[in-house]
Amino acid sequence: MGSACFVTEQATETILLRVTNVCAECYDNLTVGDTIHYDMQNYRYICMSCQERLCALLDENCEVIEDESAVLF
Ligand SMILES: [Zn+2]
């Protein structure tokens, strides 16, 4: 469910050094071996809990389900 929007990876030293060492959504620290998700819509890495949360907001086309009460920043 929603997994087509994200690529699941294990955080490696290379990713942490070259791309990011924090979740792009909640800014939690990522460490080597963490399960992380590459957000293909926004070209960023996010942690597992953010991926679960965002998945619930996306339809099968990875588009945000419109809801004026939920504002993504
Ligand atoms: Zn996060």
PDB file of the backbone (N, CA, C, O) and the ligand in Angstrom, with CONECT records:
HET     ZN  A 101       1
ATOM      1  N   MET A   1       0.818  -1.197   0.000  1.00  0.00           N
ATOM      2  CA  MET A   1       0.000   0.000   0.000  1.00  0.00           C
ATOM      3  C   MET A   1       0.853   1.249   0.000  1.00  0.00           C
ATOM      4  O   MET A   1       1.577   1.531   0.955  1.00  0.00           O
ATOM      5  N   GLY A   2       0.756   1.989  -1.083  1.00  0.00           N
ATOM      6  CA  GLY A   2       1.526   3.210  -1.176  1.00  0.00           C
ATOM      7  C   GLY A   2       3.009   3.014  -1.387  1.00  0.00           C
ATOM      8  O   GLY A   2       3.762   3.978  -1.519  1.00  0.00           O
ATOM      9  N   SER A   3       3.425   1.759  -1.420  1.00  0.00           N
ATOM     10  CA  SER A   3       4.860   1.503  -1.476  1.00  0.00           C
ATOM     11  C   SER A   3       5.470   1.917  -2.809  1.00  0.00           C
ATOM     12  O   SER A   3       6.682   2.113  -2.893  1.00  0.00           O
ATOM     13  N   ALA A   4       4.652   2.055  -3.853  1.00  0.00           N
ATOM     14  CA  ALA A   4       5.171   2.481  -5.146  1.00  0.00           C
ATOM     15  C   ALA A   4       5.699   3.911  -5.092  1.00  0.00           C
ATOM     16  O   ALA A   4       6.465   4.331  -5.959  1.00  0.00           O
ATOM     17  N   CYS A   5       5.295   4.639  -4.090  1.00  0.00           N
ATOM     18  CA  CYS A   5       5.741   6.022  -3.958  1.00  0.00           C
ATOM     19  C   CYS A   5       7.096   6.120  -3.275  1.00  0.00           C
ATOM     20  O   CYS A   5       7.753   7.160  -3.316  1.00  0.00           O
ATOM     21  N   PHE A   6       7.501   5.030  -2.652  1.00  0.00           N
ATOM     22  CA  PHE A   6       8.736   5.076  -1.861  1.00  0.00           C
ATOM     23  C   PHE A   6       9.601   3.867  -2.179  1.00  0.00           C
ATOM     24  O   PHE A   6       9.105   2.781  -2.479  1.00  0.00           O
ATOM     25  N   VAL A   7      10.893   4.084  -2.107  1.00  0.00           N
ATOM     26  CA  VAL A   7      11.826   2.977  -2.237  1.00  0.00           C
ATOM     27  C   VAL A   7      12.415   2.718  -0.860  1.00  0.00           C
ATOM     28  O   VAL A   7      13.023   3.601  -0.254  1.00  0.00           O
ATOM     29  N   THR A   8      12.228   1.508  -0.378  1.00  0.00           N
ATOM     30  CA  THR A   8      12.750   1.162   0.939  1.00  0.00           C
ATOM     31  C   THR A   8      14.215   0.779   0.828  1.00  0.00           C
ATOM     32  O   THR A   8      14.594  -0.036  -0.013  1.00  0.00           O
ATOM     33  N   GLU A   9      15.020   1.365   1.671  1.00  0.00           N
ATOM     34  CA  GLU A   9      16.451   1.077   1.670  1.00  0.00           C
ATOM     35  C   GLU A   9      16.950   0.974   3.099  1.00  0.00           C
ATOM     36  O   GLU A   9      16.273   1.366   4.049  1.00  0.00           O
ATOM     37  N   GLN A  10      18.150   0.437   3.224  1.00  0.00           N
ATOM     38  CA  GLN A  10      18.835   0.481   4.507  1.00  0.00           C
ATOM     39  C   GLN A  10      19.775   1.677   4.443  1.00  0.00           C
ATOM     40  O   GLN A  10      20.468   1.873   3.445  1.00  0.00           O
ATOM     41  N   ALA A  11      19.799   2.457   5.482  1.00  0.00           N
ATOM     42  CA  ALA A  11      20.723   3.591   5.516  1.00  0.00           C
ATOM     43  C   ALA A  11      22.162   3.071   5.509  1.00  0.00           C
ATOM     44  O   ALA A  11      22.532   2.214   6.312  1.00  0.00           O
ATOM     45  N   THR A  12      22.948   3.598   4.604  1.00  0.00           N
ATOM     46  CA  THR A  12      24.360   3.251   4.545  1.00  0.00           C
ATOM     47  C   THR A  12      25.173   4.495   4.851  1.00  0.00           C
ATOM     48  O   THR A  12      24.670   5.618   4.814  1.00  0.00           O
ATOM     49  N   GLU A  13      26.450   4.266   5.155  1.00  0.00           N
ATOM     50  CA  GLU A  13      27.329   5.386   5.434  1.00  0.00           C
ATOM     51  C   GLU A  13      27.362   6.356   4.248  1.00  0.00           C
ATOM     52  O   GLU A  13      27.424   7.571   4.433  1.00  0.00           O
ATOM     53  N   THR A  14      27.321   5.815   3.048  1.00  0.00           N
ATOM     54  CA  THR A  14      27.368   6.657   1.847  1.00  0.00           C
ATOM     55  C   THR A  14      26.166   7.585   1.774  1.00  0.00           C
ATOM     56  O   THR A  14      26.305   8.782   1.520  1.00  0.00           O
ATOM     57  N   ILE A  15      24.997   7.026   1.995  1.00  0.00           N
ATOM     58  CA  ILE A  15      23.797   7.871   1.966  1.00  0.00           C
ATOM     59  C   ILE A  15      23.882   8.928   3.056  1.00  0.00           C
ATOM     60  O   ILE A  15      23.598  10.103   2.822  1.00  0.00           O
ATOM     61  N   LEU A  16      24.271   8.500   4.241  1.00  0.00           N
ATOM     62  CA  LEU A  16      24.299   9.433   5.366  1.00  0.00           C
ATOM     63  C   LEU A  16      25.306  10.553   5.136  1.00  0.00           C
ATOM     64  O   LEU A  16      25.071  11.697   5.525  1.00  0.00           O
ATOM     65  N   LEU A  17      26.420  10.222   4.509  1.00  0.00           N
ATOM     66  CA  LEU A  17      27.445  11.238   4.273  1.00  0.00           C
ATOM     67  C   LEU A  17      27.127  12.097   3.062  1.00  0.00           C
ATOM     68  O   LEU A  17      27.340  13.310   3.081  1.00  0.00           O
ATOM     69  N   ARG A  18      26.619  11.474   2.012  1.00  0.00           N
ATOM     70  CA  ARG A  18      26.472  12.196   0.749  1.00  0.00           C
ATOM     71  C   ARG A  18      25.105  12.809   0.557  1.00  0.00           C
ATOM     72  O   ARG A  18      24.968  13.818  -0.134  1.00  0.00           O
ATOM     73  N   VAL A  19      24.104  12.220   1.153  1.00  0.00           N
ATOM     74  CA  VAL A  19      22.748  12.703   0.880  1.00  0.00           C
ATOM     75  C   VAL A  19      22.189  13.403   2.116  1.00  0.00           C
ATOM     76  O   VAL A  19      21.993  14.618   2.120  1.00  0.00           O
ATOM     77  N   THR A  20      21.941  12.638   3.139  1.00  0.00           N
ATOM     78  CA  THR A  20      21.386  13.238   4.345  1.00  0.00           C
ATOM     79  C   THR A  20      21.594  12.303   5.508  1.00  0.00           C
ATOM     80  O   THR A  20      21.693  11.089   5.328  1.00  0.00           O
ATOM     81  N   ASN A  21      21.660  12.858   6.696  1.00  0.00           N
ATOM     82  CA  ASN A  21      21.681  12.000   7.876  1.00  0.00           C
ATOM     83  C   ASN A  21      20.507  12.311   8.800  1.00  0.00           C
ATOM     84  O   ASN A  21      20.492  11.919   9.967  1.00  0.00           O
ATOM     85  N   VAL A  22      19.538  13.017   8.259  1.00  0.00           N
ATOM     86  CA  VAL A  22      18.305  13.242   9.007  1.00  0.00           C
ATOM     87  C   VAL A  22      17.108  12.966   8.099  1.00  0.00           C
ATOM     88  O   VAL A  22      17.196  13.060   6.875  1.00  0.00           O
ATOM     89  N   CYS A  23      16.006  12.630   8.726  1.00  0.00           N
ATOM     90  CA  CYS A  23      14.764  12.464   7.997  1.00  0.00           C
ATOM     91  C   CYS A  23      14.329  13.834   7.470  1.00  0.00           C
ATOM     92  O   CYS A  23      14.353  14.818   8.209  1.00  0.00           O
ATOM     93  N   ALA A  24      13.935  13.899   6.201  1.00  0.00           N
ATOM     94  CA  ALA A  24      13.550  15.179   5.597  1.00  0.00           C
ATOM     95  C   ALA A  24      12.233  15.701   6.152  1.00  0.00           C
ATOM     96  O   ALA A  24      11.877  16.859   5.932  1.00  0.00           O
ATOM     97  N   GLU A  25      11.522  14.866   6.857  1.00  0.00           N
ATOM     98  CA  GLU A  25      10.207  15.246   7.337  1.00  0.00           C
ATOM     99  C   GLU A  25      10.235  15.629   8.820  1.00  0.00           C
ATOM    100  O   GLU A  25       9.749  16.698   9.190  1.00  0.00           O
ATOM    101  N   CYS A  26      10.794  14.776   9.663  1.00  0.00           N
ATOM    102  CA  CYS A  26      10.767  15.060  11.101  1.00  0.00           C
ATOM    103  C   CYS A  26      12.150  15.411  11.650  1.00  0.00           C
ATOM    104  O   CYS A  26      12.291  15.734  12.830  1.00  0.00           O
ATOM    105  N   TYR A  27      13.160  15.347  10.797  1.00  0.00           N
ATOM    106  CA  TYR A  27      14.532  15.708  11.178  1.00  0.00           C
ATOM    107  C   TYR A  27      15.120  14.812  12.255  1.00  0.00           C
ATOM    108  O   TYR A  27      16.072  15.198  12.935  1.00  0.00           O
ATOM    109  N   ASP A  28      14.565  13.628  12.414  1.00  0.00           N
ATOM    110  CA  ASP A  28      15.176  12.632  13.285  1.00  0.00           C
ATOM    111  C   ASP A  28      16.502  12.195  12.677  1.00  0.00           C
ATOM    112  O   ASP A  28      16.654  12.145  11.457  1.00  0.00           O
ATOM    113  N   ASN A  29      17.446  11.884  13.536  1.00  0.00           N
ATOM    114  CA  ASN A  29      18.724  11.383  13.037  1.00  0.00           C
ATOM    115  C   ASN A  29      18.555   9.994  12.436  1.00  0.00           C
ATOM    116  O   ASN A  29      17.831   9.152  12.968  1.00  0.00           O
ATOM    117  N   LEU A  30      19.234   9.773  11.323  1.00  0.00           N
ATOM    118  CA  LEU A  30      19.271   8.453  10.712  1.00  0.00           C
ATOM    119  C   LEU A  30      20.644   7.864  10.987  1.00  0.00           C
ATOM    120  O   LEU A  30      21.657   8.562  10.948  1.00  0.00           O
ATOM    121  N   THR A  31      20.660   6.571  11.263  1.00  0.00           N
ATOM    122  CA  THR A  31      21.944   5.920  11.492  1.00  0.00           C
ATOM    123  C   THR A  31      22.075   4.710  10.577  1.00  0.00           C
ATOM    124  O   THR A  31      21.089   4.194  10.051  1.00  0.00           O
ATOM    125  N   VAL A  32      23.315   4.273  10.401  1.00  0.00           N
ATOM    126  CA  VAL A  32      23.596   3.146   9.515  1.00  0.00           C
ATOM    127  C   VAL A  32      22.757   1.940   9.933  1.00  0.00           C
ATOM    128  O   VAL A  32      22.712   1.572  11.107  1.00  0.00           O
ATOM    129  N   GLY A  33      22.103   1.341   8.961  1.00  0.00           N
ATOM    130  CA  GLY A  33      21.284   0.163   9.230  1.00  0.00           C
ATOM    131  C   GLY A  33      19.818   0.478   9.445  1.00  0.00           C
ATOM    132  O   GLY A  33      18.984  -0.428   9.445  1.00  0.00           O
ATOM    133  N   ASP A  34      19.493   1.737   9.627  1.00  0.00           N
ATOM    134  CA  ASP A  34      18.086   2.117   9.758  1.00  0.00           C
ATOM    135  C   ASP A  34      17.340   1.819   8.458  1.00  0.00           C
ATOM    136  O   ASP A  34      17.908   1.921   7.370  1.00  0.00           O
ATOM    137  N   THR A  35      16.101   1.461   8.577  1.00  0.00           N
ATOM    138  CA  THR A  35      15.250   1.356   7.393  1.00  0.00           C
ATOM    139  C   THR A  35      14.787   2.757   7.039  1.00  0.00           C
ATOM    140  O   THR A  35      14.171   3.448   7.852  1.00  0.00           O
ATOM    141  N   ILE A  36      15.088   3.165   5.825  1.00  0.00           N
ATOM    142  CA  ILE A  36      14.696   4.498   5.374  1.00  0.00           C
ATOM    143  C   ILE A  36      13.936   4.361   4.066  1.00  0.00           C
ATOM    144  O   ILE A  36      13.993   3.320   3.411  1.00  0.00           O
ATOM    145  N   HIS A  37      13.244   5.388   3.699  1.00  0.00           N
ATOM    146  CA  HIS A  37      12.419   5.338   2.496  1.00  0.00           C
ATOM    147  C   HIS A  37      12.733   6.542   1.627  1.00  0.00           C
ATOM    148  O   HIS A  37      12.705   7.684   2.085  1.00  0.00           O
ATOM    149  N   TYR A  38      13.031   6.268   0.368  1.00  0.00           N
ATOM    150  CA  TYR A  38      13.275   7.350  -0.565  1.00  0.00           C
ATOM    151  C   TYR A  38      11.941   7.775  -1.164  1.00  0.00           C
ATOM    152  O   TYR A  38      11.228   6.985  -1.783  1.00  0.00           O
ATOM    153  N   ASP A  39      11.635   9.029  -0.960  1.00  0.00           N
ATOM    154  CA  ASP A  39      10.379   9.600  -1.433  1.00  0.00           C
ATOM    155  C   ASP A  39      10.583  10.036  -2.885  1.00  0.00           C
ATOM    156  O   ASP A  39      11.245  11.038  -3.152  1.00  0.00           O
ATOM    157  N   MET A  40      10.008   9.275  -3.817  1.00  0.00           N
ATOM    158  CA  MET A  40      10.253   9.522  -5.238  1.00  0.00           C
ATOM    159  C   MET A  40       9.551  10.768  -5.740  1.00  0.00           C
ATOM    160  O   MET A  40       9.917  11.308  -6.784  1.00  0.00           O
ATOM    161  N   GLN A  41       8.557  11.226  -5.018  1.00  0.00           N
ATOM    162  CA  GLN A  41       7.855  12.440  -5.442  1.00  0.00           C
ATOM    163  C   GLN A  41       8.645  13.684  -5.077  1.00  0.00           C
ATOM    164  O   GLN A  41       8.619  14.685  -5.794  1.00  0.00           O
ATOM    165  N   ASN A  42       9.336  13.610  -3.972  1.00  0.00           N
ATOM    166  CA  ASN A  42      10.024  14.800  -3.466  1.00  0.00           C
ATOM    167  C   ASN A  42      11.541  14.652  -3.401  1.00  0.00           C
ATOM    168  O   ASN A  42      12.243  15.548  -2.933  1.00  0.00           O
ATOM    169  N   TYR A  43      12.038  13.509  -3.876  1.00  0.00           N
ATOM    170  CA  TYR A  43      13.485  13.282  -3.949  1.00  0.00           C
ATOM    171  C   TYR A  43      14.178  13.505  -2.615  1.00  0.00           C
ATOM    172  O   TYR A  43      15.109  14.304  -2.504  1.00  0.00           O
ATOM    173  N   ARG A  44      13.710  12.789  -1.613  1.00  0.00           N
ATOM    174  CA  ARG A  44      14.283  12.950  -0.292  1.00  0.00           C
ATOM    175  C   ARG A  44      14.113  11.651   0.474  1.00  0.00           C
ATOM    176  O   ARG A  44      13.295  10.799   0.129  1.00  0.00           O
ATOM    177  N   TYR A  45      14.909  11.527   1.521  1.00  0.00           N
ATOM    178  CA  TYR A  45      14.807  10.355   2.378  1.00  0.00           C
ATOM    179  C   TYR A  45      14.007  10.690   3.622  1.00  0.00           C
ATOM    180  O   TYR A  45      14.163  11.755   4.218  1.00  0.00           O
ATOM    181  N   ILE A  46      13.150   9.759   3.998  1.00  0.00           N
ATOM    182  CA  ILE A  46      12.379   9.931   5.219  1.00  0.00           C
ATOM    183  C   ILE A  46      12.439   8.651   6.039  1.00  0.00           C
ATOM    184  O   ILE A  46      12.740   7.576   5.520  1.00  0.00           O
ATOM    185  N   CYS A  47      12.149   8.785   7.324  1.00  0.00           N
ATOM    186  CA  CYS A  47      12.216   7.630   8.212  1.00  0.00           C
ATOM    187  C   CYS A  47      10.950   6.789   8.088  1.00  0.00           C
ATOM    188  O   CYS A  47       9.999   7.146   7.392  1.00  0.00           O
ATOM    189  N   MET A  48      10.977   5.663   8.787  1.00  0.00           N
ATOM    190  CA  MET A  48       9.879   4.710   8.657  1.00  0.00           C
ATOM    191  C   MET A  48       8.551   5.282   9.143  1.00  0.00           C
ATOM    192  O   MET A  48       7.521   5.100   8.493  1.00  0.00           O
ATOM    193  N   SER A  49       8.570   5.966  10.275  1.00  0.00           N
ATOM    194  CA  SER A  49       7.283   6.451  10.790  1.00  0.00           C
ATOM    195  C   SER A  49       6.715   7.548   9.904  1.00  0.00           C
ATOM    196  O   SER A  49       5.499   7.638   9.740  1.00  0.00           O
ATOM    197  N   CYS A  50       7.569   8.380   9.332  1.00  0.00           N
ATOM    198  CA  CYS A  50       7.061   9.403   8.419  1.00  0.00           C
ATOM    199  C   CYS A  50       6.525   8.765   7.143  1.00  0.00           C
ATOM    200  O   CYS A  50       5.524   9.222   6.590  1.00  0.00           O
ATOM    201  N   GLN A  51       7.181   7.723   6.682  1.00  0.00           N
ATOM    202  CA  GLN A  51       6.701   7.044   5.481  1.00  0.00           C
ATOM    203  C   GLN A  51       5.303   6.490   5.717  1.00  0.00           C
ATOM    204  O   GLN A  51       4.421   6.608   4.866  1.00  0.00           O
ATOM    205  N   GLU A  52       5.113   5.886   6.879  1.00  0.00           N
ATOM    206  CA  GLU A  52       3.792   5.332   7.194  1.00  0.00           C
ATOM    207  C   GLU A  52       2.744   6.428   7.240  1.00  0.00           C
ATOM    208  O   GLU A  52       1.622   6.261   6.762  1.00  0.00           O
ATOM    209  N   ARG A  53       3.130   7.550   7.825  1.00  0.00           N
ATOM    210  CA  ARG A  53       2.191   8.649   7.952  1.00  0.00           C
ATOM    211  C   ARG A  53       1.858   9.231   6.578  1.00  0.00           C
ATOM    212  O   ARG A  53       0.695   9.501   6.276  1.00  0.00           O
ATOM    213  N   LEU A  54       2.894   9.422   5.742  1.00  0.00           N
ATOM    214  CA  LEU A  54       2.675  10.014   4.424  1.00  0.00           C
ATOM    215  C   LEU A  54       1.909   9.068   3.514  1.00  0.00           C
ATOM    216  O   LEU A  54       1.083   9.499   2.709  1.00  0.00           O
ATOM    217  N   CYS A  55       2.185   7.783   3.647  1.00  0.00           N
ATOM    218  CA  CYS A  55       1.478   6.790   2.836  1.00  0.00           C
ATOM    219  C   CYS A  55      -0.020   6.929   3.010  1.00  0.00           C
ATOM    220  O   CYS A  55      -0.781   6.802   2.051  1.00  0.00           O
ATOM    221  N   ALA A  56      -0.433   7.185   4.216  1.00  0.00           N
ATOM    222  CA  ALA A  56      -1.859   7.296   4.506  1.00  0.00           C
ATOM    223  C   ALA A  56      -2.468   8.517   3.829  1.00  0.00           C
ATOM    224  O   ALA A  56      -3.684   8.593   3.655  1.00  0.00           O
ATOM    225  N   LEU A  57      -1.622   9.473   3.447  1.00  0.00           N
ATOM    226  CA  LEU A  57      -2.117  10.709   2.827  1.00  0.00           C
ATOM    227  C   LEU A  57      -2.055  10.654   1.311  1.00  0.00           C
ATOM    228  O   LEU A  57      -2.521  11.573   0.637  1.00  0.00           O
ATOM    229  N   LEU A  58      -1.481   9.577   0.764  1.00  0.00           N
ATOM    230  CA  LEU A  58      -1.281   9.503  -0.673  1.00  0.00           C
ATOM    231  C   LEU A  58      -2.215   8.472  -1.287  1.00  0.00           C
ATOM    232  O   LEU A  58      -2.501   7.438  -0.683  1.00  0.00           O
ATOM    233  N   ASP A  59      -2.684   8.761  -2.481  1.00  0.00           N
ATOM    234  CA  ASP A  59      -3.472   7.759  -3.194  1.00  0.00           C
ATOM    235  C   ASP A  59      -2.529   6.861  -3.989  1.00  0.00           C
ATOM    236  O   ASP A  59      -1.310   6.978  -3.863  1.00  0.00           O
ATOM    237  N   GLU A  60      -3.084   5.964  -4.807  1.00  0.00           N
ATOM    238  CA  GLU A  60      -2.229   4.995  -5.504  1.00  0.00           C
ATOM    239  C   GLU A  60      -1.360   5.633  -6.580  1.00  0.00           C
ATOM    240  O   GLU A  60      -0.438   4.997  -7.092  1.00  0.00           O
ATOM    241  N   ASN A  61      -1.647   6.890  -6.927  1.00  0.00           N
ATOM    242  CA  ASN A  61      -0.795   7.608  -7.878  1.00  0.00           C
ATOM    243  C   ASN A  61       0.235   8.474  -7.166  1.00  0.00           C
ATOM    244  O   ASN A  61       0.902   9.305  -7.783  1.00  0.00           O
ATOM    245  N   CYS A  62       0.353   8.265  -5.863  1.00  0.00           N
ATOM    246  CA  CYS A  62       1.302   9.016  -5.054  1.00  0.00           C
ATOM    247  C   CYS A  62       0.938  10.490  -5.003  1.00  0.00           C
ATOM    248  O   CYS A  62       1.792  11.351  -4.790  1.00  0.00           O
ATOM    249  N   GLU A  63      -0.329  10.761  -5.200  1.00  0.00           N
ATOM    250  CA  GLU A  63      -0.759  12.144  -5.100  1.00  0.00           C
ATOM    251  C   GLU A  63      -1.435  12.364  -3.766  1.00  0.00           C
ATOM    252  O   GLU A  63      -2.154  11.500  -3.264  1.00  0.00           O
ATOM    253  N   VAL A  64      -1.196  13.524  -3.205  1.00  0.00           N
ATOM    254  CA  VAL A  64      -1.766  13.834  -1.905  1.00  0.00           C
ATOM    255  C   VAL A  64      -3.282  13.883  -2.017  1.00  0.00           C
ATOM    256  O   VAL A  64      -3.842  14.578  -2.864  1.00  0.00           O
ATOM    257  N   ILE A  65      -3.919  13.141  -1.155  1.00  0.00           N
ATOM    258  CA  ILE A  65      -5.375  13.149  -1.120  1.00  0.00           C
ATOM    259  C   ILE A  65      -5.812  14.502  -0.571  1.00  0.00           C
ATOM    260  O   ILE A  65      -5.436  14.897   0.533  1.00  0.00           O
ATOM    261  N   GLU A  66      -6.604  15.191  -1.356  1.00  0.00           N
ATOM    262  CA  GLU A  66      -6.999  16.546  -0.974  1.00  0.00           C
ATOM    263  C   GLU A  66      -7.789  16.568   0.319  1.00  0.00           C
ATOM    264  O   GLU A  66      -8.759  15.831   0.494  1.00  0.00           O
ATOM    265  N   ASP A  67      -7.363  17.401   1.187  1.00  0.00           N
ATOM    266  CA  ASP A  67      -8.041  17.559   2.464  1.00  0.00           C
ATOM    267  C   ASP A  67      -7.624  18.914   3.005  1.00  0.00           C
ATOM    268  O   ASP A  67      -6.491  19.086   3.454  1.00  0.00           O
ATOM    269  N   GLU A  68      -8.529  19.866   2.964  1.00  0.00           N
ATOM    270  CA  GLU A  68      -8.129  21.230   3.305  1.00  0.00           C
ATOM    271  C   GLU A  68      -7.696  21.392   4.758  1.00  0.00           C
ATOM    272  O   GLU A  68      -7.077  22.394   5.116  1.00  0.00           O
ATOM    273  N   SER A  69      -8.020  20.414   5.589  1.00  0.00           N
ATOM    274  CA  SER A  69      -7.599  20.522   6.987  1.00  0.00           C
ATOM    275  C   SER A  69      -6.150  20.064   7.157  1.00  0.00           C
ATOM    276  O   SER A  69      -5.506  20.411   8.147  1.00  0.00           O
ATOM    277  N   ALA A  70      -5.634  19.289   6.203  1.00  0.00           N
ATOM    278  CA  ALA A  70      -4.254  18.807   6.315  1.00  0.00           C
ATOM    279  C   ALA A  70      -3.369  19.600   5.361  1.00  0.00           C
ATOM    280  O   ALA A  70      -3.517  19.499   4.143  1.00  0.00           O
ATOM    281  N   VAL A  71      -2.485  20.360   5.893  1.00  0.00           N
ATOM    282  CA  VAL A  71      -1.584  21.166   5.076  1.00  0.00           C
ATOM    283  C   VAL A  71      -0.179  20.598   5.183  1.00  0.00           C
ATOM    284  O   VAL A  71       0.409  20.558   6.264  1.00  0.00           O
ATOM    285  N   LEU A  72       0.345  20.162   4.058  1.00  0.00           N
ATOM    286  CA  LEU A  72       1.717  19.680   4.047  1.00  0.00           C
ATOM    287  C   LEU A  72       2.632  20.871   3.833  1.00  0.00           C
ATOM    288  O   LEU A  72       2.339  21.756   3.029  1.00  0.00           O
ATOM    289  N   PHE A  73       3.717  20.888   4.540  1.00  0.00           N
ATOM    290  CA  PHE A  73       4.641  22.001   4.361  1.00  0.00           C
ATOM    291  C   PHE A  73       5.894  21.569   3.654  1.00  0.00           C
ATOM    292  O   PHE A  73       6.785  22.386   3.421  1.00  0.00           O
TER     293      PHE A  73
HETATM  294 ZN    ZN A 101      10.804  11.138   9.942  1.00  0.00          ZN2+
END
